[in-house]
Every structure is written in C-alpha cells, then in structure tokens.
Amino acid sequence: MGNTDIAIVEGVMGLYDGRDGKSDVGSTAEMAKLLSAPVLLVLDCWALARSAAAIIHGYTTFDPALKFAGVVFNKVLTCPTKSFTCVCLFFTKLGHFLSLFQAVYYSGVM
C-alpha cells in the first residue's frame, strides 16, 4: 500500500463468501488476511437489537485469523434503538466494539 496513511478496500458479497463454500478462497476475508488489513464490519441493524450482538459475535469468532477494527451500525433510525442496540452489545461482552460507534454517533454523523 505504499506510503499511505489509510486504504479502504471494499469487499464483494459477504465477508466470508468466496469461490466456493468450502474455503475462504476469493473472499473478502482472504483479502483482508493477505493484506493484514483490519475489517470494519457494516451491519444492517434494521429491526435488530440483541440479535446484532449475536451476529457480531458470529462474524468475529468464525475465523480467528481476521482482525476486526469495529462495527458500523447501518439502518438504525431512532435514538432509542441506537441506545438499545449499544446496551445489548455491552451486556453481551462485545462492548469493545462500541467505541467506534459512539465516536460516529456522538459526533453528529449519524
């Protein structure tokens, strides 16, 4: 990546979807590992609360070789829903993913 401060690499399909269902060949996960790039998971949270924690847990533990930088909650419309989702993550021991979300939310971006 040369002498850059940041590079954004967008994947295709799902994080673990690749050439076949047997391996990570051709997947975004494979590319992230080859580049030693952390993954920023974007999660569609429409109609989710505690289930978001289960999904995040699944993604982050499926392949221990992947490094996750954080999670962006997409399609979270109301402040109470945002707060409820954050509380669910905190109490399911995934609270370390909240710092990025809070930085984006409290800066007025969301």
matplotlib code that plots the C-alpha trace (Angstrom):
import matplotlib.pyplot as plt

x = [0.0, 3.0, 3.3, -0.3, -2.0, -5.2, -6.5, -10.1, -10.7, -14.3, -15.3, -17.9, -20.9, -20.5, -17.2, -16.7, -18.3, -15.8, -15.3, -16.9, -18.5, -15.6, -12.9, -12.3, -10.6, -11.7, -13.5, -13.1, -11.8, -9.0, -8.1, -8.1, -5.7, -3.4, -3.2, -3.1, -5.9, -8.4, -12.1, -14.7, -18.0, -21.1, -24.2, -27.7, -29.5, -33.0, -35.3, -32.3, -31.3, -29.8, -29.6, -27.0, -24.7, -25.2, -24.4, -21.3, -20.1, -20.5, -18.5, -15.7, -15.2, -15.8, -12.1, -9.7, -7.1, -9.1, -8.6, -11.7, -11.4, -15.0, -18.6, -20.8, -24.5, -26.5, -30.2, -30.7, -33.2, -34.1, -32.0, -33.8, -33.0, -29.3, -29.1, -30.9, -28.5, -25.5, -26.8, -27.3, -23.7, -22.3, -24.1, -23.1, -19.3, -18.9, -18.7, -15.2, -17.0, -18.9, -16.1, -16.2, -20.0, -20.1, -17.5, -19.5, -22.9, -21.9, -20.0, -23.4, -22.6, -25.4]
y = [0.0, 2.3, 5.3, 5.9, 6.6, 4.7, 2.4, 1.3, -2.0, -2.8, -6.4, -8.2, -10.3, -11.3, -11.2, -15.0, -15.6, -16.7, -19.0, -21.9, -22.8, -24.9, -22.3, -18.5, -18.5, -15.4, -13.9, -10.5, -12.4, -13.9, -10.5, -8.9, -11.6, -11.3, -7.6, -7.8, -5.3, -4.9, -5.4, -2.8, -4.7, -2.8, -4.4, -3.8, -3.2, -2.7, -4.3, -5.7, -5.2, -8.1, -10.1, -7.6, -8.9, -12.5, -11.6, -9.7, -12.5, -14.9, -12.8, -12.0, -15.6, -17.5, -17.0, -16.1, -15.0, -11.9, -8.7, -6.6, -2.8, -2.2, -2.3, 0.4, 0.1, 0.8, 1.5, 2.4, 5.2, 6.3, 7.3, 4.8, 2.0, 3.1, 3.1, -0.2, -1.9, -0.4, -1.7, -5.2, -5.2, -4.0, -6.7, -9.5, -8.8, -7.2, -3.7, -3.1, -2.5, 0.4, 3.0, 3.4, 3.6, 6.1, 8.3, 8.4, 8.8, 11.5, 13.5, 14.1, 12.0, 9.6]
z = [0.0, -0.3, 1.9, 2.6, 6.0, 5.2, 2.5, 2.1, 0.4, -0.3, -0.5, -2.5, -1.3, 2.3, 4.3, 4.1, 0.7, -2.0, -4.9, -3.1, 0.2, 1.4, 1.9, 2.1, -1.4, -3.3, -0.3, 1.4, 4.5, 2.4, 1.0, 4.5, 5.8, 2.7, 3.3, 7.1, 7.0, 9.8, 9.0, 9.6, 9.7, 8.4, 9.9, 8.7, 12.1, 10.7, 13.3, 15.4, 19.0, 20.9, 17.7, 16.5, 19.2, 18.1, 14.5, 15.5, 17.8, 14.9, 12.4, 14.9, 16.1, 12.8, 11.7, 14.5, 11.9, 11.0, 12.9, 13.4, 13.8, 14.7, 13.6, 11.8, 12.5, 9.4, 9.2, 12.8, 12.6, 16.1, 19.2, 21.5, 19.0, 18.9, 22.6, 23.0, 20.5, 22.3, 25.7, 24.2, 22.9, 26.2, 28.2, 25.8, 26.3, 22.8, 24.3, 22.9, 19.5, 20.9, 20.9, 17.1, 17.0, 19.8, 18.1, 14.9, 16.7, 19.1, 16.5, 14.8, 11.8, 12.5]

ax = plt.figure().add_subplot(projection="3d")
ax.plot(x, y, z, "-o")
ax.set_aspect("equal")
plt.show()
